[in-house]
Amino acid sequence: MILSKNKGFTLIELLIALAILLIISSAFLALYVNSYRDITRSGMNNRGLYEIQERLEQSPNPDDTSQEKELIISFPDLEKTIRVSGRIQTESIIIKDKELSISVFVPD
């Protein structure tokens, strides 16, 4: 039986293992940073849209930004259509040089 005197890792094996660990951890770090940035951006957009929605809910009266329109609802198997008169109300907000807007139809 031959006994080996090598009981540990060589310096080259340790360097290769360290390099592999560094490559894997840098990939995970990039994934984490991108995910965090996207989550933050999405949260800011949602906050802006909630502000717009709140403005729309608090202003039921027509103003300068509303447009008189008629909504026509038709069904594939029916010839009769439903017509609803109302207005389109639009609100906008700018978040980080990007404009977000919501348009809703408010029936009369």
Biopython code that builds the backbone (N, CA, C, O; Angstrom):
import numpy as np
from Bio.PDB.StructureBuilder import StructureBuilder

atoms = [
    (1, "MET", "N", (0.838, -1.166, 0.000)),
    (1, "MET", "CA", (0.000, 0.000, 0.000)),
    (1, "MET", "C", (0.895, 1.245, 0.000)),
    (1, "MET", "O", (1.846, 1.347, 0.775)),
    (2, "ILE", "N", (0.563, 2.194, -0.895)),
    (2, "ILE", "CA", (1.364, 3.402, -1.018)),
    (2, "ILE", "C", (0.668, 4.519, -0.255)),
    (2, "ILE", "O", (-0.506, 4.810, -0.483)),
    (3, "LEU", "N", (1.394, 5.123, 0.629)),
    (3, "LEU", "CA", (0.853, 6.234, 1.397)),
    (3, "LEU", "C", (1.255, 7.541, 0.742)),
    (3, "LEU", "O", (2.414, 7.738, 0.377)),
    (4, "SER", "N", (0.309, 8.410, 0.600)),
    (4, "SER", "CA", (0.578, 9.710, -0.003)),
    (4, "SER", "C", (0.869, 10.724, 1.073)),
    (4, "SER", "O", (0.199, 10.754, 2.105)),
    (5, "LYS", "N", (1.847, 11.537, 0.843)),
    (5, "LYS", "CA", (2.198, 12.555, 1.813)),
    (5, "LYS", "C", (1.438, 13.854, 1.554)),
    (5, "LYS", "O", (1.508, 14.775, 2.368)),
    (6, "ASN", "N", (0.723, 13.945, 0.452)),
    (6, "ASN", "CA", (-0.044, 15.150, 0.130)),
    (6, "ASN", "C", (-1.396, 15.077, 0.837)),
    (6, "ASN", "O", (-2.241, 14.257, 0.478)),
    (7, "LYS", "N", (-1.600, 15.924, 1.832)),
    (7, "LYS", "CA", (-2.848, 15.893, 2.576)),
    (7, "LYS", "C", (-3.660, 17.166, 2.427)),
    (7, "LYS", "O", (-4.710, 17.286, 3.058)),
    (8, "GLY", "N", (-3.222, 18.115, 1.624)),
    (8, "GLY", "CA", (-3.931, 19.383, 1.476)),
    (8, "GLY", "C", (-4.054, 19.759, 0.013)),
    (8, "GLY", "O", (-3.734, 18.980, -0.885)),
    (9, "PHE", "N", (-4.525, 20.969, -0.197)),
    (9, "PHE", "CA", (-4.667, 21.485, -1.549)),
    (9, "PHE", "C", (-3.401, 22.241, -1.941)),
    (9, "PHE", "O", (-2.713, 22.821, -1.101)),
    (10, "THR", "N", (-3.121, 22.216, -3.217)),
    (10, "THR", "CA", (-1.989, 22.997, -3.696)),
    (10, "THR", "C", (-2.423, 24.440, -3.859)),
    (10, "THR", "O", (-3.616, 24.745, -3.843)),
    (11, "LEU", "N", (-1.463, 25.318, -4.013)),
    (11, "LEU", "CA", (-1.753, 26.740, -4.180)),
    (11, "LEU", "C", (-2.560, 26.986, -5.455)),
    (11, "LEU", "O", (-3.454, 27.832, -5.470)),
    (12, "ILE", "N", (-2.254, 26.262, -6.505)),
    (12, "ILE", "CA", (-2.985, 26.430, -7.778)),
    (12, "ILE", "C", (-4.442, 25.996, -7.615)),
    (12, "ILE", "O", (-5.336, 26.668, -8.130)),
    (13, "GLU", "N", (-4.698, 24.911, -6.926)),
    (13, "GLU", "CA", (-6.071, 24.465, -6.692)),
    (13, "GLU", "C", (-6.854, 25.496, -5.882)),
    (13, "GLU", "O", (-8.025, 25.750, -6.165)),
    (14, "LEU", "N", (-6.225, 26.077, -4.894)),
    (14, "LEU", "CA", (-6.881, 27.109, -4.088)),
    (14, "LEU", "C", (-7.171, 28.354, -4.926)),
    (14, "LEU", "O", (-8.249, 28.936, -4.802)),
    (15, "LEU", "N", (-6.250, 28.762, -5.759)),
    (15, "LEU", "CA", (-6.472, 29.935, -6.613)),
    (15, "LEU", "C", (-7.584, 29.697, -7.622)),
    (15, "LEU", "O", (-8.387, 30.593, -7.880)),
    (16, "ILE", "N", (-7.642, 28.503, -8.191)),
    (16, "ILE", "CA", (-8.713, 28.182, -9.144)),
    (16, "ILE", "C", (-10.065, 28.164, -8.433)),
    (16, "ILE", "O", (-11.044, 28.686, -8.967)),
    (17, "ALA", "N", (-10.137, 27.582, -7.256)),
    (17, "ALA", "CA", (-11.393, 27.554, -6.498)),
    (17, "ALA", "C", (-11.820, 28.965, -6.115)),
    (17, "ALA", "O", (-13.005, 29.293, -6.171)),
    (18, "LEU", "N", (-10.870, 29.792, -5.731)),
    (18, "LEU", "CA", (-11.168, 31.174, -5.380)),
    (18, "LEU", "C", (-11.661, 31.965, -6.597)),
    (18, "LEU", "O", (-12.578, 32.777, -6.479)),
    (19, "ALA", "N", (-11.060, 31.730, -7.754)),
    (19, "ALA", "CA", (-11.490, 32.412, -8.980)),
    (19, "ALA", "C", (-12.908, 32.001, -9.364)),
    (19, "ALA", "O", (-13.711, 32.846, -9.758)),
    (20, "ILE", "N", (-13.218, 30.731, -9.255)),
    (20, "ILE", "CA", (-14.576, 30.252, -9.566)),
    (20, "ILE", "C", (-15.579, 30.868, -8.600)),
    (20, "ILE", "O", (-16.651, 31.307, -9.016)),
    (21, "LEU", "N", (-15.245, 30.904, -7.329)),
    (21, "LEU", "CA", (-16.124, 31.514, -6.336)),
    (21, "LEU", "C", (-16.330, 32.999, -6.623)),
    (21, "LEU", "O", (-17.443, 33.503, -6.473)),
    (22, "LEU", "N", (-15.290, 33.700, -7.029)),
    (22, "LEU", "CA", (-15.381, 35.122, -7.359)),
    (22, "LEU", "C", (-16.285, 35.355, -8.572)),
    (22, "LEU", "O", (-17.086, 36.289, -8.571)),
    (23, "ILE", "N", (-16.167, 34.526, -9.594)),
    (23, "ILE", "CA", (-17.005, 34.663, -10.794)),
    (23, "ILE", "C", (-18.476, 34.438, -10.447)),
    (23, "ILE", "O", (-19.337, 35.205, -10.879)),
    (24, "ILE", "N", (-18.767, 33.404, -9.679)),
    (24, "ILE", "CA", (-20.156, 33.107, -9.305)),
    (24, "ILE", "C", (-20.732, 34.213, -8.424)),
    (24, "ILE", "O", (-21.872, 34.632, -8.624)),
    (25, "SER", "N", (-19.956, 34.687, -7.452)),
    (25, "SER", "CA", (-20.478, 35.725, -6.561)),
    (25, "SER", "C", (-20.655, 37.052, -7.290)),
    (25, "SER", "O", (-21.579, 37.796, -6.960)),
    (26, "SER", "N", (-19.813, 37.380, -8.262)),
    (26, "SER", "CA", (-20.006, 38.625, -9.020)),
    (26, "SER", "C", (-21.255, 38.544, -9.889)),
    (26, "SER", "O", (-21.932, 39.554, -10.080)),
    (27, "ALA", "N", (-21.574, 37.369, -10.419)),
    (27, "ALA", "CA", (-22.810, 37.212, -11.199)),
    (27, "ALA", "C", (-24.030, 37.424, -10.297)),
    (27, "ALA", "O", (-24.986, 38.090, -10.695)),
    (28, "PHE", "N", (-24.000, 36.866, -9.100)),
    (28, "PHE", "CA", (-25.116, 37.065, -8.176)),
    (28, "PHE", "C", (-25.227, 38.510, -7.715)),
    (28, "PHE", "O", (-26.334, 39.014, -7.519)),
    (29, "LEU", "N", (-24.093, 39.184, -7.538)),
    (29, "LEU", "CA", (-24.114, 40.582, -7.139)),
    (29, "LEU", "C", (-24.744, 41.452, -8.232)),
    (29, "LEU", "O", (-25.542, 42.341, -7.937)),
    (30, "ALA", "N", (-24.384, 41.197, -9.487)),
    (30, "ALA", "CA", (-24.975, 41.950, -10.604)),
    (30, "ALA", "C", (-26.479, 41.706, -10.672)),
    (30, "ALA", "O", (-27.243, 42.642, -10.906)),
    (31, "LEU", "N", (-26.908, 40.480, -10.475)),
    (31, "LEU", "CA", (-28.333, 40.159, -10.477)),
    (31, "LEU", "C", (-29.053, 40.892, -9.348)),
    (31, "LEU", "O", (-30.148, 41.417, -9.547)),
    (32, "TYR", "N", (-28.450, 40.929, -8.183)),
    (32, "TYR", "CA", (-29.045, 41.612, -7.036)),
    (32, "TYR", "C", (-29.165, 43.111, -7.289)),
    (32, "TYR", "O", (-30.206, 43.704, -7.007)),
    (33, "VAL", "N", (-28.115, 43.724, -7.815)),
    (33, "VAL", "CA", (-28.129, 45.170, -8.058)),
    (33, "VAL", "C", (-29.191, 45.529, -9.090)),
    (33, "VAL", "O", (-29.938, 46.487, -8.893)),
    (34, "ASN", "N", (-29.272, 44.778, -10.183)),
    (34, "ASN", "CA", (-30.280, 45.050, -11.208)),
    (34, "ASN", "C", (-31.694, 44.857, -10.673)),
    (34, "ASN", "O", (-32.585, 45.649, -10.980)),
    (35, "SER", "N", (-31.904, 43.820, -9.883)),
    (35, "SER", "CA", (-33.231, 43.573, -9.312)),
    (35, "SER", "C", (-33.623, 44.690, -8.360)),
    (35, "SER", "O", (-34.770, 45.138, -8.369)),
    (36, "TYR", "N", (-32.696, 45.139, -7.549)),
    (36, "TYR", "CA", (-32.984, 46.215, -6.603)),
    (36, "TYR", "C", (-33.337, 47.506, -7.340)),
    (36, "TYR", "O", (-34.269, 48.208, -6.948)),
    (37, "ARG", "N", (-32.600, 47.821, -8.403)),
    (37, "ARG", "CA", (-32.874, 49.022, -9.195)),
    (37, "ARG", "C", (-34.264, 48.937, -9.840)),
    (37, "ARG", "O", (-35.014, 49.912, -9.827)),
    (38, "ASP", "N", (-34.601, 47.783, -10.398)),
    (38, "ASP", "CA", (-35.913, 47.626, -11.032)),
    (38, "ASP", "C", (-37.044, 47.705, -10.015)),
    (38, "ASP", "O", (-38.093, 48.280, -10.308)),
    (39, "ILE", "N", (-36.853, 47.146, -8.839)),
    (39, "ILE", "CA", (-37.879, 47.214, -7.796)),
    (39, "ILE", "C", (-38.076, 48.651, -7.337)),
    (39, "ILE", "O", (-39.207, 49.087, -7.124)),
    (40, "THR", "N", (-36.980, 49.388, -7.182)),
    (40, "THR", "CA", (-37.074, 50.794, -6.777)),
    (40, "THR", "C", (-37.799, 51.614, -7.832)),
    (40, "THR", "O", (-38.666, 52.422, -7.497)),
    (41, "ARG", "N", (-37.460, 51.419, -9.097)),
    (41, "ARG", "CA", (-38.113, 52.150, -10.184)),
    (41, "ARG", "C", (-39.607, 51.810, -10.248)),
    (41, "ARG", "O", (-40.438, 52.698, -10.440)),
    (42, "SER", "N", (-39.939, 50.558, -10.091)),
    (42, "SER", "CA", (-41.338, 50.151, -10.108)),
    (42, "SER", "C", (-42.109, 50.767, -8.946)),
    (42, "SER", "O", (-43.255, 51.184, -9.111)),
    (43, "GLY", "N", (-41.483, 50.824, -7.771)),
    (43, "GLY", "CA", (-42.136, 51.444, -6.615)),
    (43, "GLY", "C", (-42.398, 52.919, -6.840)),
    (43, "GLY", "O", (-43.450, 53.425, -6.451)),
    (44, "MET", "N", (-41.454, 53.622, -7.465)),
    (44, "MET", "CA", (-41.653, 55.042, -7.743)),
    (44, "MET", "C", (-42.786, 55.244, -8.751)),
    (44, "MET", "O", (-43.598, 56.158, -8.604)),
    (45, "ASN", "N", (-42.837, 54.388, -9.775)),
    (45, "ASN", "CA", (-43.920, 54.479, -10.757)),
    (45, "ASN", "C", (-45.268, 54.208, -10.104)),
    (45, "ASN", "O", (-46.241, 54.912, -10.374)),
    (46, "ASN", "N", (-45.333, 53.202, -9.254)),
    (46, "ASN", "CA", (-46.597, 52.893, -8.575)),
    (46, "ASN", "C", (-47.032, 54.041, -7.672)),
    (46, "ASN", "O", (-48.217, 54.370, -7.619)),
    (47, "ARG", "N", (-46.095, 54.647, -6.970)),
    (47, "ARG", "CA", (-46.426, 55.779, -6.103)),
    (47, "ARG", "C", (-46.996, 56.928, -6.934)),
    (47, "ARG", "O", (-47.978, 57.554, -6.535)),
    (48, "GLY", "N", (-46.388, 57.208, -8.084)),
    (48, "GLY", "CA", (-46.894, 58.260, -8.965)),
    (48, "GLY", "C", (-48.274, 57.949, -9.501)),
    (48, "GLY", "O", (-49.134, 58.829, -9.563)),
    (49, "LEU", "N", (-48.492, 56.701, -9.890)),
    (49, "LEU", "CA", (-49.809, 56.313, -10.404)),
    (49, "LEU", "C", (-50.873, 56.375, -9.312)),
    (49, "LEU", "O", (-52.019, 56.724, -9.595)),
    (50, "TYR", "N", (-50.521, 56.045, -8.079)),
    (50, "TYR", "CA", (-51.472, 56.170, -6.977)),
    (50, "TYR", "C", (-51.838, 57.636, -6.733)),
    (50, "TYR", "O", (-52.987, 57.950, -6.425)),
    (51, "GLU", "N", (-50.852, 58.531, -6.873)),
    (51, "GLU", "CA", (-51.142, 59.964, -6.728)),
    (51, "GLU", "C", (-52.109, 60.433, -7.818)),
    (51, "GLU", "O", (-53.038, 61.192, -7.542)),
    (52, "ILE", "N", (-51.892, 59.985, -9.045)),
    (52, "ILE", "CA", (-52.782, 60.356, -10.144)),
    (52, "ILE", "C", (-54.180, 59.804, -9.887)),
    (52, "ILE", "O", (-55.173, 60.508, -10.072)),
    (53, "GLN", "N", (-54.257, 58.558, -9.465)),
    (53, "GLN", "CA", (-55.551, 57.937, -9.188)),
    (53, "GLN", "C", (-56.285, 58.701, -8.091)),
    (53, "GLN", "O", (-57.496, 58.904, -8.177)),
    (54, "GLU", "N", (-55.563, 59.119, -7.073)),
    (54, "GLU", "CA", (-56.187, 59.880, -5.991)),
    (54, "GLU", "C", (-56.735, 61.209, -6.506)),
    (54, "GLU", "O", (-57.829, 61.622, -6.120)),
    (55, "ARG", "N", (-55.979, 61.879, -7.375)),
    (55, "ARG", "CA", (-56.455, 63.133, -7.964)),
    (55, "ARG", "C", (-57.724, 62.915, -8.780)),
    (55, "ARG", "O", (-58.658, 63.716, -8.723)),
    (56, "LEU", "N", (-57.747, 61.821, -9.540)),
    (56, "LEU", "CA", (-58.935, 61.533, -10.349)),
    (56, "LEU", "C", (-60.152, 61.240, -9.472)),
    (56, "LEU", "O", (-61.268, 61.639, -9.805)),
    (57, "GLU", "N", (-59.942, 60.554, -8.369)),
    (57, "GLU", "CA", (-61.056, 60.222, -7.489)),
    (57, "GLU", "C", (-61.561, 61.439, -6.725)),
    (57, "GLU", "O", (-62.739, 61.497, -6.373)),
    (58, "GLN", "N", (-60.699, 62.404, -6.465)),
    (58, "GLN", "CA", (-61.108, 63.580, -5.709)),
    (58, "GLN", "C", (-61.725, 64.665, -6.580)),
    (58, "GLN", "O", (-62.299, 65.614, -6.047)),
    (59, "SER", "N", (-61.626, 64.558, -7.886)),
    (59, "SER", "CA", (-62.174, 65.600, -8.763)),
    (59, "SER", "C", (-63.256, 65.015, -9.674)),
    (59, "SER", "O", (-62.998, 64.771, -10.853)),
    (60, "PRO", "N", (-64.456, 64.788, -9.150)),
    (60, "PRO", "CA", (-65.513, 64.215, -9.983)),
    (60, "PRO", "C", (-66.104, 65.215, -10.974)),
    (60, "PRO", "O", (-66.769, 64.803, -11.924)),
    (61, "ASN", "N", (-65.883, 66.506, -10.783)),
    (61, "ASN", "CA", (-66.435, 67.521, -11.678)),
    (61, "ASN", "C", (-65.530, 67.709, -12.893)),
    (61, "ASN", "O", (-64.306, 67.638, -12.774)),
    (62, "PRO", "N", (-66.132, 67.948, -14.065)),
    (62, "PRO", "CA", (-65.310, 68.167, -15.253)),
    (62, "PRO", "C", (-64.481, 69.446, -15.124)),
    (62, "PRO", "O", (-64.920, 70.425, -14.522)),
    (63, "ASP", "N", (-63.307, 69.422, -15.684)),
    (63, "ASP", "CA", (-62.469, 70.617, -15.694)),
    (63, "ASP", "C", (-61.896, 70.814, -17.096)),
    (63, "ASP", "O", (-62.413, 70.259, -18.066)),
    (64, "ASP", "N", (-60.836, 71.598, -17.201)),
    (64, "ASP", "CA", (-60.271, 71.922, -18.502)),
    (64, "ASP", "C", (-59.642, 70.725, -19.202)),
    (64, "ASP", "O", (-59.536, 70.713, -20.428)),
    (65, "THR", "N", (-59.225, 69.723, -18.439)),
    (65, "THR", "CA", (-58.536, 68.591, -19.051)),
    (65, "THR", "C", (-59.492, 67.502, -19.540)),
    (65, "THR", "O", (-59.052, 66.568, -20.210)),
    (66, "SER", "N", (-60.771, 67.593, -19.228)),
    (66, "SER", "CA", (-61.706, 66.540, -19.638)),
    (66, "SER", "C", (-62.246, 66.813, -21.038)),
    (66, "SER", "O", (-62.345, 67.963, -21.465)),
    (67, "GLN", "N", (-62.592, 65.744, -21.740)),
    (67, "GLN", "CA", (-63.123, 65.832, -23.092)),
    (67, "GLN", "C", (-64.452, 65.087, -23.136)),
    (67, "GLN", "O", (-64.560, 63.965, -22.641)),
    (68, "GLU", "N", (-65.464, 65.720, -23.732)),
    (68, "GLU", "CA", (-66.759, 65.051, -23.895)),
    (68, "GLU", "C", (-66.618, 63.948, -24.934)),
    (68, "GLU", "O", (-66.086, 64.178, -26.020)),
    (69, "LYS", "N", (-67.091, 62.755, -24.606)),
    (69, "LYS", "CA", (-67.003, 61.612, -25.511)),
    (69, "LYS", "C", (-68.234, 60.740, -25.349)),
    (69, "LYS", "O", (-69.052, 60.942, -24.452)),
    (70, "GLU", "N", (-68.341, 59.779, -26.228)),
    (70, "GLU", "CA", (-69.419, 58.802, -26.136)),
    (70, "GLU", "C", (-68.790, 57.416, -26.259)),
    (70, "GLU", "O", (-68.059, 57.133, -27.208)),
    (71, "LEU", "N", (-69.084, 56.571, -25.298)),
    (71, "LEU", "CA", (-68.577, 55.210, -25.292)),
    (71, "LEU", "C", (-69.606, 54.317, -25.964)),
    (71, "LEU", "O", (-70.782, 54.333, -25.599)),
    (72, "ILE", "N", (-69.169, 53.543, -26.939)),
    (72, "ILE", "CA", (-70.065, 52.634, -27.658)),
    (72, "ILE", "C", (-69.637, 51.211, -27.334)),
    (72, "ILE", "O", (-68.497, 50.812, -27.573)),
    (73, "ILE", "N", (-70.587, 50.456, -26.782)),
    (73, "ILE", "CA", (-70.324, 49.064, -26.408)),
    (73, "ILE", "C", (-71.104, 48.181, -27.367)),
    (73, "ILE", "O", (-72.320, 48.315, -27.503)),
    (74, "SER", "N", (-70.392, 47.277, -28.030)),
    (74, "SER", "CA", (-71.057, 46.344, -28.941)),
    (74, "SER", "C", (-70.629, 44.928, -28.577)),
    (74, "SER", "O", (-69.544, 44.697, -28.043)),
    (75, "PHE", "N", (-71.526, 43.983, -28.886)),
    (75, "PHE", "CA", (-71.280, 42.587, -28.602)),
    (75, "PHE", "C", (-71.246, 41.824, -29.922)),
    (75, "PHE", "O", (-71.975, 42.183, -30.846)),
    (76, "PRO", "N", (-70.429, 40.791, -30.039)),
    (76, "PRO", "CA", (-70.255, 40.101, -31.318)),
    (76, "PRO", "C", (-71.543, 39.503, -31.892)),
    (76, "PRO", "O", (-71.755, 39.564, -33.103)),
    (77, "ASP", "N", (-72.396, 38.934, -31.060)),
    (77, "ASP", "CA", (-73.589, 38.249, -31.569)),
    (77, "ASP", "C", (-74.839, 39.120, -31.579)),
    (77, "ASP", "O", (-75.896, 38.659, -32.010)),
    (78, "LEU", "N", (-74.749, 40.352, -31.122)),
    (78, "LEU", "CA", (-75.907, 41.236, -31.069)),
    (78, "LEU", "C", (-75.698, 42.430, -31.995)),
    (78, "LEU", "O", (-74.597, 42.969, -32.104)),
    (79, "GLU", "N", (-76.770, 42.824, -32.653)),
    (79, "GLU", "CA", (-76.682, 43.981, -33.525)),
    (79, "GLU", "C", (-76.846, 45.288, -32.754)),
    (79, "GLU", "O", (-76.354, 46.332, -33.185)),
    (80, "LYS", "N", (-77.532, 45.232, -31.623)),
    (80, "LYS", "CA", (-77.788, 46.430, -30.844)),
    (80, "LYS", "C", (-76.528, 46.851, -30.082)),
    (80, "LYS", "O", (-75.827, 46.020, -29.506)),
    (81, "THR", "N", (-76.262, 48.142, -30.091)),
    (81, "THR", "CA", (-75.119, 48.678, -29.344)),
    (81, "THR", "C", (-75.620, 49.520, -28.176)),
    (81, "THR", "O", (-76.754, 49.998, -28.176)),
    (82, "ILE", "N", (-74.778, 49.686, -27.211)),
    (82, "ILE", "CA", (-75.090, 50.510, -26.050)),
    (82, "ILE", "C", (-74.230, 51.763, -26.141)),
    (82, "ILE", "O", (-73.016, 51.676, -26.319)),
    (83, "ARG", "N", (-74.851, 52.912, -26.021)),
    (83, "ARG", "CA", (-74.133, 54.182, -26.083)),
    (83, "ARG", "C", (-74.204, 54.852, -24.709)),
    (83, "ARG", "O", (-75.280, 54.994, -24.128)),
    (84, "VAL", "N", (-73.059, 55.254, -24.212)),
    (84, "VAL", "CA", (-72.973, 55.909, -22.913)),
    (84, "VAL", "C", (-72.253, 57.240, -23.118)),
    (84, "VAL", "O", (-71.123, 57.276, -23.605)),
    (85, "SER", "N", (-72.912, 58.325, -22.745)),
    (85, "SER", "CA", (-72.248, 59.621, -22.860)),
    (85, "SER", "C", (-71.474, 59.906, -21.577)),
    (85, "SER", "O", (-71.870, 59.495, -20.486)),
    (86, "GLY", "N", (-70.391, 60.600, -21.730)),
    (86, "GLY", "CA", (-69.557, 60.918, -20.577)),
    (86, "GLY", "C", (-68.379, 61.764, -21.009)),
    (86, "GLY", "O", (-68.449, 62.505, -21.989)),
    (87, "ARG", "N", (-67.316, 61.642, -20.276)),
    (87, "ARG", "CA", (-66.120, 62.427, -20.574)),
    (87, "ARG", "C", (-64.886, 61.598, -20.249)),
    (87, "ARG", "O", (-64.931, 60.669, -19.442)),
    (88, "ILE", "N", (-63.794, 61.954, -20.891)),
    (88, "ILE", "CA", (-62.512, 61.320, -20.609)),
    (88, "ILE", "C", (-61.695, 62.294, -19.765)),
    (88, "ILE", "O", (-61.423, 63.419, -20.181)),
    (89, "GLN", "N", (-61.318, 61.852, -18.597)),
    (89, "GLN", "CA", (-60.520, 62.658, -17.666)),
    (89, "GLN", "C", (-59.093, 62.125, -17.679)),
    (89, "GLN", "O", (-58.882, 60.923, -17.518)),
    (90, "THR", "N", (-58.115, 63.001, -17.868)),
    (90, "THR", "CA", (-56.712, 62.604, -17.928)),
    (90, "THR", "C", (-55.912, 63.366, -16.880)),
    (90, "THR", "O", (-56.053, 64.581, -16.739)),
    (91, "GLU", "N", (-55.080, 62.649, -16.155)),
    (91, "GLU", "CA", (-54.163, 63.237, -15.178)),
    (91, "GLU", "C", (-52.761, 62.709, -15.475)),
    (91, "GLU", "O", (-52.600, 61.560, -15.888)),
    (92, "SER", "N", (-51.750, 63.548, -15.263)),
    (92, "SER", "CA", (-50.359, 63.170, -15.527)),
    (92, "SER", "C", (-49.470, 63.589, -14.374)),
    (92, "SER", "O", (-49.805, 64.481, -13.595)),
    (93, "ILE", "N", (-48.330, 62.925, -14.284)),
    (93, "ILE", "CA", (-47.304, 63.276, -13.299)),
    (93, "ILE", "C", (-45.951, 62.946, -13.927)),
    (93, "ILE", "O", (-45.849, 62.027, -14.739)),
    (94, "ILE", "N", (-44.924, 63.689, -13.555)),
    (94, "ILE", "CA", (-43.581, 63.433, -14.068)),
    (94, "ILE", "C", (-42.726, 62.881, -12.936)),
    (94, "ILE", "O", (-42.611, 63.481, -11.868)),
    (95, "ILE", "N", (-42.129, 61.720, -13.197)),
    (95, "ILE", "CA", (-41.252, 61.077, -12.228)),
    (95, "ILE", "C", (-39.928, 60.791, -12.929)),
    (95, "ILE", "O", (-39.881, 60.034, -13.899)),
    (96, "LYS", "N", (-38.861, 61.398, -12.436)),
    (96, "LYS", "CA", (-37.517, 61.213, -12.993)),
    (96, "LYS", "C", (-37.504, 61.383, -14.513)),
    (96, "LYS", "O", (-37.061, 60.490, -15.236)),
    (97, "ASP", "N", (-37.982, 62.513, -14.989)),
    (97, "ASP", "CA", (-38.002, 62.868, -16.413)),
    (97, "ASP", "C", (-38.858, 61.926, -17.257)),
    (97, "ASP", "O", (-38.670, 61.851, -18.471)),
    (98, "LYS", "N", (-39.780, 61.218, -16.648)),
    (98, "LYS", "CA", (-40.672, 60.313, -17.366)),
    (98, "LYS", "C", (-42.099, 60.666, -16.992)),
    (98, "LYS", "O", (-42.437, 60.752, -15.812)),
    (99, "GLU", "N", (-42.940, 60.872, -18.002)),
    (99, "GLU", "CA", (-44.324, 61.255, -17.736)),
    (99, "GLU", "C", (-45.196, 60.009, -17.644)),
    (99, "GLU", "O", (-45.188, 59.157, -18.532)),
    (100, "LEU", "N", (-45.943, 59.925, -16.557)),
    (100, "LEU", "CA", (-46.920, 58.860, -16.368)),
    (100, "LEU", "C", (-48.298, 59.499, -16.395)),
    (100, "LEU", "O", (-48.511, 60.554, -15.797)),
    (101, "SER", "N", (-49.233, 58.861, -17.090)),
    (101, "SER", "CA", (-50.569, 59.435, -17.139)),
    (101, "SER", "C", (-51.618, 58.328, -17.115)),
    (101, "SER", "O", (-51.365, 57.189, -17.506)),
    (102, "ILE", "N", (-52.804, 58.706, -16.641)),
    (102, "ILE", "CA", (-53.956, 57.820, -16.613)),
    (102, "ILE", "C", (-55.121, 58.556, -17.252)),
    (102, "ILE", "O", (-55.361, 59.726, -16.954)),
    (103, "SER", "N", (-55.840, 57.876, -18.125)),
    (103, "SER", "CA", (-57.062, 58.402, -18.713)),
    (103, "SER", "C", (-58.210, 57.479, -18.341)),
    (103, "SER", "O", (-58.114, 56.263, -18.506)),
    (104, "VAL", "N", (-59.299, 58.058, -17.838)),
    (104, "VAL", "CA", (-60.464, 57.253, -17.458)),
    (104, "VAL", "C", (-61.720, 57.843, -18.110)),
    (104, "VAL", "O", (-61.820, 59.048, -18.337)),
    (105, "PHE", "N", (-62.642, 56.979, -18.393)),
    (105, "PHE", "CA", (-63.940, 57.405, -18.912)),
    (105, "PHE", "C", (-64.899, 57.519, -17.737)),
    (105, "PHE", "O", (-65.094, 56.556, -16.996)),
    (106, "VAL", "N", (-65.499, 58.695, -17.564)),
    (106, "VAL", "CA", (-66.439, 58.944, -16.464)),
    (106, "VAL", "C", (-67.825, 59.154, -17.096)),
    (106, "VAL", "O", (-68.052, 60.161, -17.767)),
    (107, "PRO", "N", (-68.745, 58.214, -16.884)),
    (107, "PRO", "CA", (-70.085, 58.387, -17.473)),
    (107, "PRO", "C", (-70.856, 59.495, -16.797)),
    (107, "PRO", "O", (-70.642, 59.780, -15.618)),
    (108, "ASP", "N", (-71.760, 60.125, -17.544)),
    (108, "ASP", "CA", (-72.611, 61.186, -16.987)),
    (108, "ASP", "C", (-73.760, 60.590, -16.211)),
    (108, "ASP", "O", (-74.585, 61.325, -15.669)),
]
sb = StructureBuilder()
sb.init_structure("model")
sb.init_model(0)
sb.init_chain("A")
sb.init_seg("    ")
for serial, (resi, resn, name, xyz) in enumerate(atoms, 1):
    if name == "N":
        sb.init_residue(resn, " ", resi, " ")
    sb.init_atom(name, np.array(xyz, "f"), 0.0, 1.0, " ", f" {name:<3s}", serial, name[0])
structure = sb.get_structure()
